Amino acid sequence: MVSIEKKTTVERWFHEYFTEGNLRVIDELTTPDFVYQSRNGDNSREKMKDFMSWYRSVFQED
């Protein structure tokens, strides 16, 4: 069973980061040495913020 804390963290990640585009949540939910893997290799959380900024600029609602 998933703990309430983990569930809350995942909900924040998807709602605040993906839905709202809140880049600050990355700093709150990850450690400074956070790495995510993409097709371009390993990336820092700063690169993840850059990606979301780009993504939201491309798919803006009119």
C-alpha positions in Angstrom: 0.0 0.0 0.0 1.3 3.5 -0.9 1.7 5.9 2.0 -0.2 9.1 2.2 3.1 11.0 2.1 4.1 9.4 -1.2 0.7 9.9 -2.7 0.7 13.5 -1.8 4.2 14.0 -3.3 3.1 12.4 -6.6 -0.1 14.4 -6.7 1.9 17.6 -6.2 4.5 16.6 -8.9 1.8 16.1 -11.5 -0.6 18.8 -10.5 1.9 21.6 -9.8 4.6 20.8 -12.2 2.8 19.3 -15.2 -0.6 21.0 -14.9 0.3 24.4 -13.5 3.9 24.7 -14.7 5.2 25.5 -11.2 8.9 25.1 -11.6 9.6 25.8 -7.9 8.1 22.5 -7.0 11.0 20.7 -8.6 13.3 22.2 -6.0 10.9 21.3 -3.2 10.4 17.7 -4.2 13.9 16.8 -5.4 17.5 16.8 -4.0 20.2 19.0 -5.5 21.8 16.0 -7.1 18.5 14.9 -8.8 19.0 13.3 -12.2 16.4 12.2 -14.7 17.0 10.2 -17.8 15.8 11.2 -21.2 16.6 10.3 -24.7 19.4 12.9 -24.4 21.0 11.2 -21.5 21.2 12.3 -17.8 19.8 15.7 -17.0 19.7 17.9 -13.9 16.6 19.4 -12.3 17.6 22.7 -14.0 17.3 21.0 -17.4 14.0 19.6 -16.3 12.8 23.2 -15.6 14.1 24.3 -18.9 12.2 21.6 -20.6 8.9 22.5 -18.9 9.3 26.1 -19.8 9.8 25.2 -23.4 7.0 22.7 -23.4 4.5 25.2 -21.9 5.6 27.8 -24.4 4.9 25.4 -27.3 1.5 24.2 -26.1 -0.1 27.4 -24.8 -3.8 27.7 -24.7 -5.2 30.6 -26.6 
